[in-house]
Amino acid sequence: MFYFIRMSSDAEILKTFPAAAEYLTNIHLICRDYGYAANHRLAEWLGVSTSAVTQALGRLKKIGLVSQERYEHVFLTDAGRALALKVLKRHYLLEHLLVKTLDFPWDSSDLEAKVLQNQISDALADHLDKVLGYPQTCPHGNPLPGTEVEARLLAAPRLTEATAGSSVVIVRITEEGEGLPTMLPFCQSAGIRPGVRVKVDEVGPEGVTVTVQGRPPVKVAAPMARHLCFDPTL
């Protein structure tokens, strides 16, 4: 398959096609978690129609950022992956700035970072990285690409795999989980976030009941519980 030569800079692409950031980062995340991305899964993650996905992918293919055979899986080209990782790192750094420096609500930082991620320069992103102490994860526990903790966090078991009666430390809320409208507000109200130890009271097909120290037990519905990851060694 042949592509048009990508003449535009990353900044120009994000300015003229802002949605490219969301498409590229989500393709990367889906491929990272599931091995490949398909139009229907991408539509589910983004909350758009499959026809909208098809149209956007057509634009991305023309500028050489994705590859896809007709009706087959979608993959990032080297240029697409580089831009996706750049945007993802900006997003995570902005979340840290919002939460740790500006005391912005933890459960709302993801949405705000999406608004800002296309607007900052590489120089500002590098400065934020230094000032914030080179964080290895976002505030929700998702690893920055290429960090030492990436493989361990991506392999961490889900809360639905925990054993009743065990005590575990939450280390990550998956990016897919962050996309669930009620996920982060629920975790915020329940006191469930990376670094928090929870006692697993009950595990069942409908969800997992956990207790955070000093709080009453709370049932985490299965669609949310499978996006909470824990470290069994802590």
Residue pairs with C-beta under 8 A, 6 or more apart in sequence:
1 67
1 69
3 61
3 62
3 63
3 64
3 67
3 77
4 62
4 63
4 64
5 64
6 63
6 64
6 65
6 79
8 16
8 63
10 83
10 86
11 121
13 20
13 63
13 65
13 83
14 20
14 21
14 87
14 118
15 118
17 59
18 118
19 56
20 56
20 59
20 60
20 65
20 83
21 83
21 87
21 117
21 118
22 46
22 114
23 42
23 46
23 53
23 56
23 57
23 60
23 66
24 60
24 65
24 66
24 76
24 80
24 83
24 84
24 87
25 84
25 87
25 88
25 91
26 37
26 42
26 45
26 46
27 37
27 42
27 66
27 74
27 75
27 76
27 80
27 84
28 76
28 81
28 84
28 85
28 88
29 45
29 88
29 175
29 176
30 36
30 37
30 41
30 42
30 45
31 37
31 75
31 76
32 154
33 154
33 174
33 175
33 176
34 41
36 73
36 74
36 75
37 73
37 74
37 75
38 73
38 74
39 50
39 53
39 54
39 57
39 74
40 50
42 53
42 74
43 49
43 50
43 52
43 53
45 176
45 179
46 53
47 179
57 66
57 68
57 74
60 66
60 80
61 67
61 68
64 77
64 79
64 80
65 76
65 77
65 79
65 80
65 83
66 74
66 75
66 76
66 77
66 80
67 74
67 75
67 76
67 77
68 74
68 75
76 84
85 145
85 146
86 122
86 125
87 117
87 118
88 144
88 145
89 125
89 129
89 144
89 145
90 117
90 120
90 125
91 113
91 114
91 117
91 138
92 113
92 135
92 137
92 138
92 142
92 144
93 125
93 128
93 129
93 132
93 135
94 109
94 112
94 113
94 116
94 117
94 120
94 128
95 109
95 110
95 113
95 138
95 139
95 140
96 128
96 132
96 135
96 138
96 139
97 128
97 132
98 104
98 109
98 112
98 113
99 106
99 109
99 139
100 132
100 139
101 132
104 112
105 188
106 139
106 184
106 188
106 193
107 184
107 185
107 187
107 188
108 184
109 139
110 140
110 178
110 184
120 128
129 135
135 144
136 143
136 144
136 147
136 148
136 149
136 150
137 143
137 144
137 147
137 149
137 153
137 172
137 194
138 144
139 194
140 172
140 173
140 178
140 184
140 193
140 194
141 153
141 170
141 171
141 172
141 173
141 193
141 194
141 229
142 153
142 172
142 173
142 174
142 175
142 178
143 149
143 150
143 153
143 154
143 172
144 150
152 231
153 171
153 172
153 229
156 171
156 172
156 229
156 230
156 231
157 229
157 230
157 232
158 225
158 226
158 227
158 228
158 229
158 230
159 168
159 170
159 200
159 208
159 210
159 220
159 225
159 226
159 228
159 229
159 230
160 203
160 208
160 222
160 225
160 226
162 168
162 200
162 203
162 208
162 230
163 200
163 203
164 200
164 201
164 202
164 203
165 200
165 201
166 199
166 200
167 197
167 198
167 199
167 200
168 197
168 198
168 200
168 230
168 231
168 232
168 234
169 195
169 196
169 197
169 198
169 230
169 231
169 234
170 192
170 193
170 194
170 195
170 196
170 197
170 198
170 228
170 229
170 230
171 194
171 195
171 229
171 230
171 231
171 234
172 194
172 228
172 229
173 183
173 184
173 187
173 193
173 194
173 227
173 228
173 229
174 227
174 229
176 227
177 183
177 224
177 226
177 227
177 228
178 184
180 223
180 224
180 227
182 224
183 224
183 227
186 192
186 220
186 224
187 193
187 224
187 228
190 212
190 215
190 218
190 220
191 212
191 215
192 198
192 210
192 212
192 218
192 220
192 228
196 212
197 212
197 213
197 234
198 210
198 211
198 212
198 230
199 210
199 211
200 208
200 209
200 210
201 209
201 210
201 211
201 217
202 208
202 209
203 209
205 222
206 219
206 221
206 222
207 219
207 220
207 221
207 222
207 224
207 225
208 219
208 220
208 222
208 225
209 217
209 218
209 219
209 220
210 217
210 218
210 220
211 217
211 218
212 218
220 228
